Each structure stands twice: as structure tokens, then as C-alpha cells.
Amino acid sequence: MVRSKSTVATRSPQVAVRPLERARVPRDTVALARYLLGKILVRQMAAGIATGRIVETEAYLETDPACHAFRGMTSRNRSLFLEIGHAYVYLCYGTSYLLNVSSEEAGTGAGVLLRALEPLSGFEHLRRARSGARRRDLARGPGRLTAALAVDRRHDGIDLFARGPVWIGSDGTEIESIGESVRIGLTKATDARLRYFVAGSDYLSGARRLNV
């Protein structure tokens, strides 16, 4: 469940948000995965602005064999080694882009995967909304999330804590109850309970048994 402290509407379709302050964001990867729940992902395009509340995340640690940075830095994963708050976008299985937030200090390869959003405003501007999908399904899952917001490799490495084409902010919402489970769709470190979600949300991905 979520509790709003100071959600103030501005001109539609925007939700009033302020970029996250890097100095006040937790550096620890697990803490960041939990902290990002309830925050707002903003997508700015020529067609308009779309916003969604982050309701599901997954943590990937430097020592985690499922993390892309486990074997060190490459040209593909270098964004995971940036200072906390930068985008790491990669193509998964040749079909879907996934959006991650770098964590820890610069030089440490770790991050948080954004797995699901509750759409708030402006999704009619973006391509996924034209497919006829139900509102609850527009960004329910990491591949749908990026498809809905037209996020791809062009956005790899951008600062997500500063206003730009894709950024993360807060509208003062606090999360009352955070659930956790094993991560989804992995073949390594499958028992690690590093998936976090807003308990009771209707916008979560994964099997129902993982969301209670």
C-alpha cells in the first residue's frame, strides 16, 4: 500500500515530482531497490510526458553471479559502474530492453532493475498504449515497461537523477508495506530474495504466489 504525503497535481498530464537528490539516496544496492519503490519514473518525449510509479524492483549485487558486472567491466556493461543513479539499458534475449539504475559508488558494478510501474499519466502519448493493452498491463514487467516508455539503448548511461528524457523523482509518497521474493526468470542465484515490490499493488509482474 502507498501513503501520499504531498502529492500535488500540476498541469495534466504531469505529476508534480522533483528529481531525487543523489546525496540523499542510499548507496547500498538492496537499500536502493527498496528506496525506489513509490518513486516516479518520468519519460519526456516530443509527443508528451508520461509518468509511472515504481512498484517493483530487483537488486543485482557486485558479487552476484546473475549481475552483468560479475566478471568485470565491458563495453556493454560500463554504465553499471557509473556513480549511483545512472541508466544501464540492455537488450534481453534480443527482444526486450531492460532499464536498470546503477548503485553503489563509481567503479562498483551493481544496479537495480526496474520491473514494473503503476501508470499515472500520459501513457496515451506512447506506443504501447496504442496496442489496446489494459492499463494495468502497460508497464507490468521490465520489457513492457521499456516498450511503453520507448526506452532503449539510446538512454544507456544517462543521469536518472536529473531532468532529461528519462528521470526519476519523488512526489512525497511513502510505502507502508514492502514485499520481497526470489527474483524472476534467472538461471543463476535463483534463491536470492532480492526482488522487492509494493505489497498489494495491482501492477506487479510474476506469479501471484510471489506477490504475497
Z-matrix of the N, CA and C atoms (Angstrom, degrees):
N
C 1 1.456
C 2 1.519 1 108.69
N 3 1.331 2 116.40 1 154.95
C 4 1.451 3 120.12 2 178.95
C 5 1.514 4 109.29 3 -122.20
N 6 1.314 5 115.00 4 148.69
C 7 1.448 6 121.18 5 176.02
C 8 1.509 7 107.63 6 -124.77
N 9 1.322 8 117.69 7 124.72
C 10 1.456 9 121.53 8 -177.59
C 11 1.519 10 109.80 9 -92.02
N 12 1.339 11 115.93 10 125.13
C 13 1.454 12 120.75 11 177.06
C 14 1.521 13 111.35 12 -86.68
N 15 1.336 14 116.04 13 -41.08
C 16 1.468 15 118.26 14 -172.86
C 17 1.511 16 111.15 15 -153.72
N 18 1.325 17 116.73 16 52.45
C 19 1.453 18 119.91 17 177.95
C 20 1.512 19 108.27 18 -77.37
N 21 1.315 20 116.94 19 113.10
C 22 1.459 21 121.98 20 -177.32
C 23 1.509 22 108.64 21 -120.42
N 24 1.315 23 117.39 22 122.17
C 25 1.459 24 121.05 23 -178.72
C 26 1.519 25 110.19 24 -77.92
N 27 1.323 26 115.57 25 142.01
C 28 1.457 27 121.12 26 171.12
C 29 1.510 28 106.96 27 -116.72
N 30 1.310 29 117.17 28 -154.30
C 31 1.454 30 120.22 29 -178.57
C 32 1.515 31 110.78 30 -60.91
N 33 1.311 32 117.32 31 130.28
C 34 1.458 33 121.14 32 175.66
C 35 1.533 34 108.46 33 -62.61
N 36 1.370 35 118.55 34 141.41
C 37 1.448 36 126.56 35 9.12
C 38 1.522 37 114.08 36 -98.17
N 39 1.339 38 118.07 37 16.46
C 40 1.455 39 119.70 38 -175.65
C 41 1.518 40 113.02 39 -77.30
N 42 1.326 41 115.49 40 146.07
C 43 1.449 42 122.82 41 167.49
C 44 1.518 43 106.62 42 -100.11
N 45 1.331 44 117.60 43 137.33
C 46 1.460 45 120.70 44 -177.08
C 47 1.522 46 109.36 45 -70.41
N 48 1.312 47 117.30 46 111.33
C 49 1.455 48 122.02 47 179.65
C 50 1.521 49 109.58 48 -137.01
N 51 1.324 50 114.42 49 155.74
C 52 1.456 51 120.82 50 173.70
C 53 1.515 52 107.97 51 -120.28
N 54 1.329 53 117.90 52 140.81
C 55 1.470 54 119.62 53 178.20
C 56 1.521 55 111.25 54 -56.20
N 57 1.320 56 116.14 55 146.34
C 58 1.458 57 120.21 56 176.19
C 59 1.522 58 110.24 57 -63.49
N 60 1.323 59 116.13 58 144.50
C 61 1.457 60 121.49 59 177.55
C 62 1.528 61 108.65 60 -91.49
N 63 1.315 62 116.00 61 115.99
C 64 1.462 63 120.66 62 -174.73
C 65 1.528 64 111.99 63 -54.68
N 66 1.303 65 117.50 64 -38.64
C 67 1.457 66 121.26 65 -176.93
C 68 1.524 67 112.51 66 -66.63
N 69 1.336 68 117.05 67 -18.50
C 70 1.460 69 120.46 68 -175.86
C 71 1.530 70 112.52 69 -107.15
N 72 1.320 71 116.76 70 1.34
C 73 1.459 72 121.24 71 -178.32
C 74 1.528 73 109.32 72 -91.56
N 75 1.342 74 119.31 73 135.30
C 76 1.472 75 120.39 74 -179.86
C 77 1.516 76 112.29 75 -63.01
N 78 1.337 77 116.74 76 137.32
C 79 1.465 78 122.36 77 -179.26
C 80 1.525 79 112.44 78 -79.89
N 81 1.317 80 117.52 79 -30.51
C 82 1.450 81 121.46 80 -179.11
C 83 1.530 82 110.37 81 -63.46
N 84 1.338 83 117.44 82 136.43
C 85 1.457 84 121.40 83 -173.68
C 86 1.523 85 112.46 84 -63.96
N 87 1.322 86 117.43 85 -45.68
C 88 1.461 87 120.19 86 178.77
C 89 1.525 88 110.61 87 -64.07
N 90 1.318 89 116.97 88 -43.61
C 91 1.465 90 120.56 89 178.74
C 92 1.525 91 110.46 90 -61.69
N 93 1.334 92 116.99 91 -38.45
C 94 1.461 93 120.07 92 178.87
C 95 1.526 94 110.75 93 -66.70
N 96 1.338 95 117.30 94 -40.97
C 97 1.464 96 120.30 95 179.77
C 98 1.523 97 110.86 96 -59.69
N 99 1.305 98 116.81 97 -37.73
C 100 1.463 99 121.03 98 177.96
C 101 1.530 100 111.24 99 -75.76
N 102 1.328 101 116.15 100 -38.77
C 103 1.462 102 121.79 101 -178.65
C 104 1.532 103 112.12 102 -63.57
N 105 1.327 104 116.91 103 -35.49
C 106 1.466 105 120.37 104 -176.51
C 107 1.523 106 113.10 105 -71.80
N 108 1.328 107 117.52 106 -17.24
C 109 1.466 108 119.54 107 177.28
C 110 1.533 109 109.89 108 -64.04
N 111 1.318 110 115.25 109 130.61
C 112 1.455 111 120.66 110 -177.92
C 113 1.518 112 114.10 111 91.83
N 114 1.341 113 116.75 112 -14.26
C 115 1.460 114 119.49 113 177.71
C 116 1.533 115 109.97 114 -76.21
N 117 1.329 116 116.05 115 167.82
C 118 1.464 117 121.94 116 -173.70
C 119 1.523 118 110.26 117 -109.04
N 120 1.332 119 115.78 118 126.93
C 121 1.465 120 121.12 119 171.99
C 122 1.525 121 107.39 120 -94.63
N 123 1.320 122 115.63 121 126.76
C 124 1.459 123 121.95 122 -176.36
C 125 1.526 124 109.06 123 -114.49
N 126 1.331 125 116.24 124 132.52
C 127 1.467 126 122.19 125 176.85
C 128 1.510 127 108.92 126 -121.00
N 129 1.334 128 115.52 127 116.43
C 130 1.464 129 122.54 128 179.75
C 131 1.516 130 109.45 129 -102.23
N 132 1.343 131 116.67 130 122.44
C 133 1.457 132 122.20 131 177.71
C 134 1.510 133 109.06 132 -134.58
N 135 1.319 134 115.52 133 167.02
C 136 1.456 135 119.50 134 177.43
C 137 1.523 136 110.90 135 -59.82
N 138 1.336 137 117.03 136 -32.58
C 139 1.459 138 121.17 137 -178.40
C 140 1.518 139 112.61 138 -74.78
N 141 1.326 140 117.60 139 -18.65
C 142 1.458 141 120.74 140 -178.95
C 143 1.510 142 111.94 141 148.22
N 144 1.324 143 115.68 142 -172.22
C 145 1.454 144 122.87 143 -177.34
C 146 1.519 145 109.19 144 -113.09
N 147 1.344 146 115.94 145 136.39
C 148 1.457 147 121.35 146 173.82
C 149 1.517 148 108.48 147 -122.52
N 150 1.329 149 116.45 148 143.91
C 151 1.454 150 121.45 149 178.98
C 152 1.528 151 109.77 150 -133.55
N 153 1.327 152 115.38 151 147.48
C 154 1.455 153 120.86 152 176.83
C 155 1.515 154 110.23 153 -148.77
N 156 1.334 155 115.98 154 146.35
C 157 1.458 156 120.71 155 179.02
C 158 1.530 157 109.50 156 -87.29
N 159 1.319 158 117.59 157 130.93
C 160 1.458 159 122.60 158 179.16
C 161 1.527 160 108.78 159 -72.28
N 162 1.342 161 116.47 160 120.86
C 163 1.468 162 120.33 161 -177.94
C 164 1.521 163 112.66 162 -120.16
N 165 1.338 164 118.22 163 -3.39
C 166 1.464 165 120.22 164 -178.19
C 167 1.529 166 110.10 165 -154.56
N 168 1.328 167 116.40 166 132.31
C 169 1.464 168 121.86 167 -179.83
C 170 1.525 169 109.83 168 -139.20
N 171 1.342 170 115.83 169 166.10
C 172 1.462 171 122.16 170 172.31
C 173 1.517 172 108.79 171 -138.12
N 174 1.323 173 116.44 172 137.08
C 175 1.464 174 121.70 173 179.57
C 176 1.521 175 110.31 174 -95.27
N 177 1.337 176 116.35 175 139.49
C 178 1.463 177 123.25 176 176.54
C 179 1.526 178 107.89 177 -129.46
N 180 1.327 179 115.91 178 112.66
C 181 1.452 180 122.49 179 -172.88
C 182 1.527 181 111.62 180 -91.60
N 183 1.323 182 116.57 181 158.94
C 184 1.464 183 122.05 182 -178.93
C 185 1.528 184 111.31 183 -59.78
N 186 1.329 185 117.04 184 -34.71
C 187 1.464 186 121.81 185 -178.40
C 188 1.524 187 112.87 186 -90.90
N 189 1.296 188 116.62 187 9.30
C 190 1.466 189 123.99 188 -174.04
C 191 1.532 190 109.86 189 -91.44
N 192 1.336 191 119.71 190 119.37
C 193 1.468 192 120.22 191 -179.61
C 194 1.524 193 113.99 192 -62.96
N 195 1.338 194 117.18 193 -15.61
C 196 1.461 195 120.35 194 177.14
C 197 1.526 196 112.29 195 -86.25
N 198 1.326 197 116.95 196 -8.71
C 199 1.463 198 121.12 197 -179.42
C 200 1.527 199 110.17 198 -81.87
N 201 1.305 200 117.79 199 138.52
C 202 1.459 201 121.73 200 -178.78
C 203 1.519 202 112.44 201 -64.36
N 204 1.327 203 117.09 202 -19.52
C 205 1.469 204 120.53 203 -179.03
C 206 1.516 205 112.67 204 -92.84
N 207 1.319 206 118.12 205 4.47
C 208 1.463 207 122.04 206 -173.37
C 209 1.527 208 112.33 207 -56.39
N 210 1.327 209 117.58 208 -39.02
C 211 1.468 210 121.43 209 -177.73
C 212 1.526 211 113.09 210 -98.33
N 213 1.335 212 116.24 211 12.84
C 214 1.455 213 119.47 212 176.75
C 215 1.513 214 113.67 213 107.69
N 216 1.327 215 114.79 214 178.60
C 217 1.456 216 121.16 215 -176.23
C 218 1.524 217 111.99 216 -78.99
N 219 1.329 218 115.31 217 139.08
C 220 1.460 219 122.62 218 173.07
C 221 1.524 220 108.19 219 -133.07
N 222 1.314 221 116.56 220 174.46
C 223 1.462 222 119.51 221 177.10
C 224 1.521 223 111.14 222 -63.33
N 225 1.334 224 116.99 223 -26.67
C 226 1.457 225 120.92 224 -178.38
C 227 1.522 226 112.59 225 -78.21
N 228 1.339 227 117.51 226 -39.71
C 229 1.463 228 119.59 227 -170.97
C 230 1.525 229 114.04 228 -105.55
N 231 1.322 230 118.03 229 9.96
C 232 1.461 231 120.35 230 -172.61
C 233 1.532 232 112.64 231 -56.71
N 234 1.337 233 118.15 232 -27.35
C 235 1.470 234 119.83 233 -178.77
C 236 1.525 235 112.28 234 -66.87
N 237 1.339 236 117.91 235 -23.76
C 238 1.458 237 120.78 236 176.47
C 239 1.523 238 111.88 237 -66.83
N 240 1.323 239 116.81 238 -19.96
C 241 1.457 240 121.71 239 -177.83
C 242 1.525 241 112.43 240 -94.51
N 243 1.327 242 117.16 241 1.40
C 244 1.454 243 120.55 242 177.85
C 245 1.527 244 110.38 243 -75.05
N 246 1.324 245 115.30 244 167.04
C 247 1.464 246 120.65 245 175.45
C 248 1.524 247 110.12 246 -54.64
N 249 1.300 248 117.10 247 152.05
C 250 1.451 249 122.65 248 -179.22
C 251 1.535 250 111.75 249 -48.72
N 252 1.333 251 115.46 250 137.68
C 253 1.456 252 120.11 251 173.94
C 254 1.515 253 116.17 252 100.92
N 255 1.332 254 118.09 253 10.88
C 256 1.459 255 120.52 254 178.36
C 257 1.532 256 110.29 255 -104.33
N 258 1.325 257 115.12 256 154.15
C 259 1.464 258 120.55 257 -176.94
C 260 1.520 259 110.97 258 -82.78
N 261 1.307 260 115.36 259 133.78
C 262 1.463 261 122.43 260 167.88
C 263 1.526 262 106.05 261 -117.30
N 264 1.321 263 115.93 262 111.54
C 265 1.467 264 121.89 263 -177.39
C 266 1.517 265 108.40 264 -117.42
N 267 1.322 266 116.67 265 127.98
C 268 1.459 267 120.09 266 178.27
C 269 1.525 268 110.11 267 -138.10
N 270 1.321 269 114.93 268 160.22
C 271 1.460 270 121.44 269 179.10
C 272 1.524 271 108.48 270 -92.56
N 273 1.316 272 116.60 271 122.18
C 274 1.460 273 122.85 272 -176.14
C 275 1.527 274 110.15 273 -99.18
N 276 1.331 275 115.84 274 121.32
C 277 1.470 276 122.04 275 178.32
C 278 1.532 277 113.05 276 54.23
N 279 1.327 278 116.10 277 25.30
C 280 1.456 279 120.73 278 176.31
C 281 1.506 280 115.08 279 71.35
N 282 1.334 281 117.91 280 10.24
C 283 1.463 282 119.94 281 -175.13
C 284 1.516 283 114.58 282 -125.23
N 285 1.344 284 118.13 283 -35.33
C 286 1.469 285 120.69 284 -172.54
C 287 1.519 286 111.20 285 -133.61
N 288 1.321 287 115.78 286 136.58
C 289 1.461 288 120.48 287 172.34
C 290 1.525 289 108.84 288 -83.81
N 291 1.336 290 116.13 289 141.81
C 292 1.455 291 121.41 290 177.25
C 293 1.527 292 109.23 291 -120.77
N 294 1.333 293 115.65 292 139.00
C 295 1.462 294 122.36 293 -176.19
C 296 1.527 295 109.92 294 -107.43
N 297 1.324 296 115.15 295 122.81
C 298 1.460 297 122.94 296 179.12
C 299 1.525 298 109.75 297 -121.17
N 300 1.329 299 115.51 298 156.54
C 301 1.459 300 122.46 299 176.04
C 302 1.521 301 107.75 300 -112.41
N 303 1.335 302 117.49 301 122.79
C 304 1.466 303 119.78 302 178.18
C 305 1.524 304 109.97 303 -64.15
N 306 1.338 305 115.22 304 146.59
C 307 1.467 306 120.18 305 -178.23
C 308 1.530 307 109.21 306 -128.74
N 309 1.317 308 115.50 307 -178.06
C 310 1.466 309 122.27 308 178.94
C 311 1.535 310 110.98 309 63.69
N 312 1.324 311 115.58 310 -162.48
C 313 1.463 312 121.26 311 179.79
C 314 1.524 313 110.08 312 -90.86
N 315 1.340 314 116.22 313 162.24
C 316 1.454 315 120.52 314 176.80
C 317 1.523 316 109.44 315 -56.63
N 318 1.321 317 116.54 316 134.67
C 319 1.449 318 121.76 317 -179.15
C 320 1.512 319 114.10 318 98.89
N 321 1.333 320 117.41 319 -11.72
C 322 1.459 321 122.22 320 176.08
C 323 1.525 322 108.96 321 -102.74
N 324 1.322 323 116.92 322 125.05
C 325 1.461 324 120.65 323 -176.60
C 326 1.520 325 112.16 324 -89.48
N 327 1.309 326 116.92 325 98.24
C 328 1.462 327 122.03 326 179.80
C 329 1.523 328 107.70 327 -157.21
N 330 1.326 329 116.00 328 159.90
C 331 1.453 330 117.48 329 -178.69
C 332 1.517 331 113.06 330 -169.65
N 333 1.320 332 114.19 331 176.53
C 334 1.459 333 123.22 332 -179.14
C 335 1.526 334 108.54 333 -124.22
N 336 1.325 335 115.57 334 123.00
C 337 1.464 336 121.56 335 176.30
C 338 1.520 337 109.33 336 -82.07
N 339 1.332 338 117.23 337 131.16
C 340 1.462 339 121.98 338 173.38
C 341 1.520 340 107.58 339 -87.28
N 342 1.331 341 117.05 340 115.49
C 343 1.456 342 121.59 341 -171.41
C 344 1.525 343 114.11 342 -100.70
N 345 1.321 344 118.99 343 -28.86
C 346 1.463 345 118.77 344 -176.59
C 347 1.522 346 110.65 345 -160.02
N 348 1.331 347 114.37 346 149.52
C 349 1.458 348 122.50 347 176.63
C 350 1.521 349 110.21 348 -126.31
N 351 1.321 350 114.98 349 150.43
C 352 1.461 351 121.38 350 163.22
C 353 1.533 352 106.61 351 -93.93
N 354 1.346 353 119.31 352 111.40
C 355 1.467 354 120.27 353 -179.13
C 356 1.525 355 110.69 354 -59.30
N 357 1.321 356 116.31 355 133.92
C 358 1.461 357 121.09 356 178.92
C 359 1.517 358 112.50 357 -110.80
N 360 1.325 359 116.90 358 -46.29
C 361 1.461 360 118.87 359 -176.91
C 362 1.521 361 111.08 360 -159.99
N 363 1.312 362 116.00 361 153.07
C 364 1.451 363 122.44 362 168.17
C 365 1.504 364 117.33 363 79.56
N 366 1.328 365 119.53 364 3.69
C 367 1.456 366 119.92 365 -177.56
C 368 1.525 367 112.11 366 -67.38
N 369 1.328 368 116.83 367 -16.86
C 370 1.470 369 118.84 368 177.05
C 371 1.516 370 111.48 369 -66.34
N 372 1.324 371 117.54 370 -17.13
C 373 1.462 372 120.92 371 179.38
C 374 1.531 373 112.29 372 -78.39
N 375 1.315 374 116.94 373 -17.38
C 376 1.454 375 120.28 374 -167.09
C 377 1.509 376 112.47 375 -111.84
N 378 1.311 377 115.59 376 159.98
C 379 1.448 378 121.60 377 -163.53
C 380 1.521 379 114.81 378 -64.65
N 381 1.338 380 118.55 379 -33.25
C 382 1.454 381 119.35 380 -177.24
C 383 1.522 382 110.78 381 -65.24
N 384 1.325 383 116.40 382 -34.22
C 385 1.454 384 120.40 383 -178.28
C 386 1.521 385 111.70 384 -64.17
N 387 1.313 386 117.70 385 -20.45
C 388 1.463 387 120.60 386 -178.67
C 389 1.522 388 112.55 387 -81.40
N 390 1.333 389 116.95 388 -7.93
C 391 1.458 390 120.28 389 -175.04
C 392 1.518 391 113.09 390 -82.55
N 393 1.326 392 117.53 391 -8.29
C 394 1.447 393 120.81 392 -178.33
C 395 1.510 394 113.80 393 88.19
N 396 1.337 395 118.18 394 6.24
C 397 1.470 396 120.92 395 178.98
C 398 1.521 397 110.18 396 -65.81
N 399 1.324 398 115.39 397 147.91
C 400 1.453 399 120.44 398 175.58
C 401 1.522 400 110.04 399 -64.99
N 402 1.332 401 116.84 400 153.36
C 403 1.459 402 121.40 401 -178.39
C 404 1.523 403 111.11 402 -55.01
N 405 1.325 404 118.10 403 -43.27
C 406 1.462 405 120.39 404 -176.49
C 407 1.527 406 112.36 405 -67.87
N 408 1.327 407 117.27 406 -16.46
C 409 1.460 408 120.79 407 -178.33
C 410 1.526 409 113.58 408 -100.12
N 411 1.330 410 118.16 409 -5.04
C 412 1.461 411 120.42 410 -174.14
C 413 1.526 412 112.73 411 -60.25
N 414 1.319 413 117.41 412 -40.53
C 415 1.477 414 120.63 413 -176.03
C 416 1.514 415 110.28 414 -134.18
N 417 1.330 416 117.03 415 34.68
C 418 1.473 417 122.82 416 -179.14
C 419 1.516 418 108.52 417 -95.99
N 420 1.332 419 115.55 418 89.71
C 421 1.457 420 123.40 419 -173.74
C 422 1.514 421 109.24 420 123.83
N 423 1.347 422 117.74 421 145.45
C 424 1.475 423 120.46 422 -172.71
C 425 1.520 424 114.28 423 -64.75
N 426 1.339 425 118.19 424 -32.80
C 427 1.456 426 120.04 425 177.71
C 428 1.512 427 112.44 426 -73.14
N 429 1.314 428 116.58 427 -40.38
C 430 1.463 429 120.28 428 176.59
C 431 1.521 430 110.95 429 -65.19
N 432 1.331 431 116.01 430 -37.07
C 433 1.468 432 120.61 431 179.94
C 434 1.522 433 110.75 432 -57.69
N 435 1.325 434 116.83 433 -50.82
C 436 1.465 435 119.17 434 -178.31
C 437 1.525 436 111.75 435 -70.73
N 438 1.340 437 117.52 436 -34.15
C 439 1.460 438 119.60 437 177.27
C 440 1.520 439 110.73 438 -64.74
N 441 1.337 440 116.49 439 -42.21
C 442 1.461 441 120.85 440 -179.41
C 443 1.519 442 111.62 441 -62.48
N 444 1.342 443 115.91 442 -36.25
C 445 1.462 444 120.13 443 -175.21
C 446 1.524 445 113.36 444 -102.66
N 447 1.343 446 116.58 445 8.07
C 448 1.464 447 121.10 446 178.69
C 449 1.530 448 111.70 447 52.86
N 450 1.327 449 115.72 448 47.04
C 451 1.468 450 122.55 449 176.53
C 452 1.521 451 108.55 450 -98.46
N 453 1.334 452 116.54 451 131.82
C 454 1.460 453 120.56 452 -179.83
C 455 1.525 454 109.39 453 -150.10
N 456 1.326 455 116.95 454 -163.96
C 457 1.466 456 120.98 455 -174.40
C 458 1.530 457 113.31 456 -62.14
N 459 1.297 458 117.84 457 -17.91
C 460 1.470 459 120.02 458 176.15
C 461 1.525 460 110.88 459 -60.60
N 462 1.319 461 116.79 460 -24.67
C 463 1.458 462 121.18 461 -175.15
C 464 1.527 463 112.74 462 -98.36
N 465 1.325 464 117.47 463 0.94
C 466 1.456 465 120.65 464 177.98
C 467 1.527 466 110.22 465 -61.80
N 468 1.313 467 116.06 466 129.68
C 469 1.464 468 121.33 467 176.04
C 470 1.508 469 116.14 468 90.20
N 471 1.344 470 119.36 469 -5.64
C 472 1.464 471 118.97 470 -178.28
C 473 1.521 472 110.47 471 -74.35
N 474 1.315 473 115.54 472 157.66
C 475 1.460 474 122.34 473 179.19
C 476 1.529 475 108.36 474 -81.00
N 477 1.317 476 116.89 475 113.74
C 478 1.464 477 121.41 476 -178.72
C 479 1.522 478 112.94 477 -83.49
N 480 1.323 479 117.21 478 -5.06
C 481 1.457 480 120.57 479 179.29
C 482 1.532 481 111.34 480 -102.48
N 483 1.311 482 116.59 481 15.71
C 484 1.460 483 122.26 482 175.58
C 485 1.524 484 108.36 483 -133.20
N 486 1.306 485 117.77 484 145.89
C 487 1.460 486 120.82 485 -179.76
C 488 1.524 487 110.43 486 -58.79
N 489 1.314 488 115.69 487 134.41
C 490 1.458 489 121.52 488 -178.08
C 491 1.513 490 108.74 489 -175.44
N 492 1.334 491 117.37 490 -159.19
C 493 1.466 492 119.19 491 -178.57
C 494 1.518 493 113.11 492 -64.24
N 495 1.336 494 116.98 493 -32.48
C 496 1.466 495 122.60 494 174.97
C 497 1.526 496 107.11 495 -139.04
N 498 1.320 497 117.79 496 128.19
C 499 1.451 498 120.00 497 178.89
C 500 1.522 499 110.57 498 -154.75
N 501 1.337 500 115.39 499 165.40
C 502 1.460 501 122.14 500 -176.86
C 503 1.517 502 109.21 501 -120.28
N 504 1.332 503 115.47 502 133.76
C 505 1.450 504 120.32 503 178.05
C 506 1.509 505 111.44 504 -141.01
N 507 1.315 506 115.13 505 -172.26
C 508 1.456 507 121.27 506 -178.82
C 509 1.514 508 109.99 507 -131.76
N 510 1.340 509 115.33 508 144.03
C 511 1.465 510 120.79 509 172.72
C 512 1.525 511 110.57 510 -112.39
N 513 1.332 512 116.84 511 15.57
C 514 1.457 513 121.36 512 178.09
C 515 1.509 514 114.66 513 89.39
N 516 1.331 515 117.83 514 2.48
C 517 1.461 516 120.42 515 -179.14
C 518 1.520 517 110.83 516 -70.27
N 519 1.315 518 116.44 517 136.28
C 520 1.456 519 122.25 518 175.26
C 521 1.519 520 109.44 519 -112.09
N 522 1.313 521 116.14 520 144.49
C 523 1.462 522 121.63 521 178.70
C 524 1.526 523 108.86 522 -93.83
N 525 1.318 524 116.33 523 125.04
C 526 1.456 525 120.67 524 -178.76
C 527 1.523 526 112.29 525 -83.01
N 528 1.334 527 117.44 526 -31.85
C 529 1.462 528 120.09 527 -175.63
C 530 1.516 529 110.28 528 -143.28
N 531 1.326 530 117.25 529 121.49
C 532 1.459 531 123.21 530 -179.95
C 533 1.522 532 108.92 531 -111.10
N 534 1.339 533 116.01 532 125.77
C 535 1.453 534 121.16 533 175.22
C 536 1.519 535 110.54 534 -95.25
N 537 1.322 536 116.97 535 163.35
C 538 1.459 537 120.95 536 176.04
C 539 1.519 538 109.75 537 -143.09
N 540 1.327 539 115.82 538 155.47
C 541 1.463 540 120.81 539 178.63
C 542 1.517 541 108.88 540 -157.80
N 543 1.328 542 115.59 541 178.82
C 544 1.457 543 119.63 542 169.20
C 545 1.519 544 108.67 543 -65.26
N 546 1.320 545 116.45 544 159.53
C 547 1.456 546 120.31 545 178.37
C 548 1.530 547 110.00 546 -76.77
N 549 1.322 548 115.51 547 169.03
C 550 1.465 549 121.15 548 -170.88
C 551 1.525 550 110.49 549 -114.30
N 552 1.347 551 116.30 550 137.38
C 553 1.456 552 121.56 551 170.30
C 554 1.513 553 115.54 552 76.17
N 555 1.336 554 117.82 553 23.84
C 556 1.460 555 120.84 554 -177.62
C 557 1.525 556 110.94 555 -107.02
N 558 1.328 557 114.98 556 158.65
C 559 1.465 558 120.98 557 172.93
C 560 1.526 559 111.35 558 -114.43
N 561 1.338 560 117.33 559 -6.02
C 562 1.460 561 122.65 560 178.57
C 563 1.530 562 108.93 561 -122.98
N 564 1.332 563 115.40 562 146.38
C 565 1.472 564 120.95 563 179.58
C 566 1.524 565 111.09 564 48.61
N 567 1.317 566 115.39 565 46.66
C 568 1.465 567 120.97 566 -172.27
C 569 1.522 568 113.88 567 -70.42
N 570 1.327 569 117.50 568 -18.64
C 571 1.460 570 119.92 569 -177.77
C 572 1.532 571 113.13 570 -94.89
N 573 1.314 572 116.79 571 -1.98
C 574 1.462 573 119.74 572 -177.92
C 575 1.531 574 110.44 573 -68.95
N 576 1.324 575 116.03 574 124.61
C 577 1.470 576 120.67 575 -179.40
C 578 1.529 577 108.60 576 -88.53
N 579 1.305 578 114.68 577 77.48
C 580 1.466 579 121.50 578 -174.35
C 581 1.518 580 112.61 579 -123.35
N 582 1.322 581 116.33 580 16.87
C 583 1.466 582 121.70 581 174.03
C 584 1.530 583 107.62 582 -102.71
N 585 1.338 584 116.04 583 131.47
C 586 1.458 585 121.63 584 -176.12
C 587 1.523 586 109.49 585 -126.50
N 588 1.333 587 115.98 586 147.52
C 589 1.462 588 118.68 587 -176.47
C 590 1.523 589 110.54 588 -154.12
N 591 1.331 590 114.08 589 158.88
C 592 1.461 591 121.41 590 174.91
C 593 1.521 592 107.74 591 -75.70
N 594 1.316 593 116.58 592 109.83
C 595 1.464 594 120.57 593 -177.29
C 596 1.523 595 110.15 594 -59.89
N 597 1.332 596 115.51 595 132.91
C 598 1.453 597 120.87 596 178.62
C 599 1.508 598 115.08 597 88.28
N 600 1.326 599 118.00 598 -3.83
C 601 1.463 600 120.14 599 179.57
C 602 1.520 601 110.96 600 -67.90
N 603 1.331 602 116.64 601 143.76
C 604 1.463 603 122.56 602 176.80
C 605 1.529 604 112.38 603 -87.55
N 606 1.338 605 117.13 604 2.87
C 607 1.463 606 120.35 605 -170.21
C 608 1.527 607 112.67 606 -114.70
N 609 1.322 608 117.57 607 18.76
C 610 1.451 609 121.24 608 -176.89
C 611 1.523 610 111.75 609 -82.91
N 612 1.326 611 116.34 610 151.04
C 613 1.460 612 121.93 611 173.60
C 614 1.521 613 108.66 612 -92.67
N 615 1.309 614 115.88 613 177.66
C 616 1.463 615 119.96 614 175.49
C 617 1.509 616 113.37 615 85.03
N 618 1.323 617 114.80 616 172.74
C 619 1.456 618 121.80 617 -178.47
C 620 1.536 619 110.43 618 -68.49
N 621 1.312 620 115.14 619 149.00
C 622 1.466 621 120.10 620 -178.49
C 623 1.528 622 111.34 621 -56.88
N 624 1.340 623 117.49 622 -35.88
C 625 1.460 624 120.44 623 -176.81
C 626 1.531 625 112.15 624 -64.07
N 627 1.342 626 117.33 625 -21.46
C 628 1.450 627 120.88 626 179.72
C 629 1.532 628 112.21 627 -86.94
N 630 1.313 629 117.40 628 -8.08
C 631 1.450 630 121.12 629 -171.45
C 632 1.527 631 112.94 630 -109.60
N 633 1.327 632 116.43 631 21.45
C 634 1.461 633 119.91 632 179.16
C 635 1.534 634 109.09 633 -123.67
